[in-house]
């Protein structure tokens, strides 16, 4: 699970900086990945969040705001 957390941290840092290239260590090996778009990085973060939640036995937290327009 520590490797997943490290991967997630690298992806979040890349998303924050706007870079599409991510480097992280996994199993003693350095990996370098180049994503095609920021949407791919966001999808990878979501997938890792699901994996971490499955390993820890919790559900990922989801916030779904609802909005109403106009008057009732």
MODELLER restraints for C-alpha pairs under 7 A, 6 or more apart:
rsr = mdl.restraints
at = mdl.atoms
rsr.add(forms.Gaussian(group=physical.xy_distance, feature=features.Distance(at['CA:1:A'], at['CA:52:A']), mean=6.74, stdev=0.5))
rsr.add(forms.Gaussian(group=physical.xy_distance, feature=features.Distance(at['CA:3:A'], at['CA:26:A']), mean=5.83, stdev=0.5))
rsr.add(forms.Gaussian(group=physical.xy_distance, feature=features.Distance(at['CA:4:A'], at['CA:48:A']), mean=6.58, stdev=0.5))
rsr.add(forms.Gaussian(group=physical.xy_distance, feature=features.Distance(at['CA:4:A'], at['CA:52:A']), mean=6.97, stdev=0.5))
rsr.add(forms.Gaussian(group=physical.xy_distance, feature=features.Distance(at['CA:6:A'], at['CA:24:A']), mean=7.00, stdev=0.5))
rsr.add(forms.Gaussian(group=physical.xy_distance, feature=features.Distance(at['CA:7:A'], at['CA:24:A']), mean=6.07, stdev=0.5))
rsr.add(forms.Gaussian(group=physical.xy_distance, feature=features.Distance(at['CA:8:A'], at['CA:45:A']), mean=5.99, stdev=0.5))
rsr.add(forms.Gaussian(group=physical.xy_distance, feature=features.Distance(at['CA:8:A'], at['CA:48:A']), mean=6.58, stdev=0.5))
rsr.add(forms.Gaussian(group=physical.xy_distance, feature=features.Distance(at['CA:10:A'], at['CA:22:A']), mean=6.30, stdev=0.5))
rsr.add(forms.Gaussian(group=physical.xy_distance, feature=features.Distance(at['CA:10:A'], at['CA:23:A']), mean=6.80, stdev=0.5))
rsr.add(forms.Gaussian(group=physical.xy_distance, feature=features.Distance(at['CA:10:A'], at['CA:24:A']), mean=6.47, stdev=0.5))
rsr.add(forms.Gaussian(group=physical.xy_distance, feature=features.Distance(at['CA:11:A'], at['CA:22:A']), mean=6.41, stdev=0.5))
rsr.add(forms.Gaussian(group=physical.xy_distance, feature=features.Distance(at['CA:11:A'], at['CA:41:A']), mean=6.52, stdev=0.5))
rsr.add(forms.Gaussian(group=physical.xy_distance, feature=features.Distance(at['CA:11:A'], at['CA:45:A']), mean=6.59, stdev=0.5))
rsr.add(forms.Gaussian(group=physical.xy_distance, feature=features.Distance(at['CA:14:A'], at['CA:20:A']), mean=6.47, stdev=0.5))
rsr.add(forms.Gaussian(group=physical.xy_distance, feature=features.Distance(at['CA:14:A'], at['CA:21:A']), mean=6.97, stdev=0.5))
rsr.add(forms.Gaussian(group=physical.xy_distance, feature=features.Distance(at['CA:14:A'], at['CA:22:A']), mean=6.35, stdev=0.5))
rsr.add(forms.Gaussian(group=physical.xy_distance, feature=features.Distance(at['CA:15:A'], at['CA:38:A']), mean=6.84, stdev=0.5))
rsr.add(forms.Gaussian(group=physical.xy_distance, feature=features.Distance(at['CA:15:A'], at['CA:41:A']), mean=6.89, stdev=0.5))
rsr.add(forms.Gaussian(group=physical.xy_distance, feature=features.Distance(at['CA:20:A'], at['CA:34:A']), mean=5.67, stdev=0.5))
rsr.add(forms.Gaussian(group=physical.xy_distance, feature=features.Distance(at['CA:20:A'], at['CA:35:A']), mean=5.18, stdev=0.5))
rsr.add(forms.Gaussian(group=physical.xy_distance, feature=features.Distance(at['CA:20:A'], at['CA:36:A']), mean=6.91, stdev=0.5))
rsr.add(forms.Gaussian(group=physical.xy_distance, feature=features.Distance(at['CA:20:A'], at['CA:37:A']), mean=6.70, stdev=0.5))
rsr.add(forms.Gaussian(group=physical.xy_distance, feature=features.Distance(at['CA:20:A'], at['CA:38:A']), mean=6.81, stdev=0.5))
rsr.add(forms.Gaussian(group=physical.xy_distance, feature=features.Distance(at['CA:21:A'], at['CA:33:A']), mean=5.72, stdev=0.5))
rsr.add(forms.Gaussian(group=physical.xy_distance, feature=features.Distance(at['CA:21:A'], at['CA:34:A']), mean=4.32, stdev=0.5))
rsr.add(forms.Gaussian(group=physical.xy_distance, feature=features.Distance(at['CA:21:A'], at['CA:35:A']), mean=6.26, stdev=0.5))
rsr.add(forms.Gaussian(group=physical.xy_distance, feature=features.Distance(at['CA:22:A'], at['CA:32:A']), mean=5.69, stdev=0.5))
rsr.add(forms.Gaussian(group=physical.xy_distance, feature=features.Distance(at['CA:22:A'], at['CA:33:A']), mean=5.26, stdev=0.5))
rsr.add(forms.Gaussian(group=physical.xy_distance, feature=features.Distance(at['CA:22:A'], at['CA:34:A']), mean=6.32, stdev=0.5))
rsr.add(forms.Gaussian(group=physical.xy_distance, feature=features.Distance(at['CA:23:A'], at['CA:31:A']), mean=5.56, stdev=0.5))
rsr.add(forms.Gaussian(group=physical.xy_distance, feature=features.Distance(at['CA:23:A'], at['CA:32:A']), mean=4.39, stdev=0.5))
rsr.add(forms.Gaussian(group=physical.xy_distance, feature=features.Distance(at['CA:23:A'], at['CA:33:A']), mean=6.43, stdev=0.5))
rsr.add(forms.Gaussian(group=physical.xy_distance, feature=features.Distance(at['CA:24:A'], at['CA:30:A']), mean=5.77, stdev=0.5))
rsr.add(forms.Gaussian(group=physical.xy_distance, feature=features.Distance(at['CA:24:A'], at['CA:31:A']), mean=5.40, stdev=0.5))
rsr.add(forms.Gaussian(group=physical.xy_distance, feature=features.Distance(at['CA:24:A'], at['CA:32:A']), mean=6.70, stdev=0.5))
rsr.add(forms.Gaussian(group=physical.xy_distance, feature=features.Distance(at['CA:25:A'], at['CA:31:A']), mean=5.94, stdev=0.5))
rsr.add(forms.Gaussian(group=physical.xy_distance, feature=features.Distance(at['CA:35:A'], at['CA:41:A']), mean=6.66, stdev=0.5))
rsr.add(forms.Gaussian(group=physical.xy_distance, feature=features.Distance(at['CA:49:A'], at['CA:60:A']), mean=6.81, stdev=0.5))
rsr.add(forms.Gaussian(group=physical.xy_distance, feature=features.Distance(at['CA:50:A'], at['CA:60:A']), mean=6.42, stdev=0.5))
rsr.add(forms.Gaussian(group=physical.xy_distance, feature=features.Distance(at['CA:53:A'], at['CA:59:A']), mean=5.49, stdev=0.5))
rsr.add(forms.Gaussian(group=physical.xy_distance, feature=features.Distance(at['CA:53:A'], at['CA:60:A']), mean=5.85, stdev=0.5))
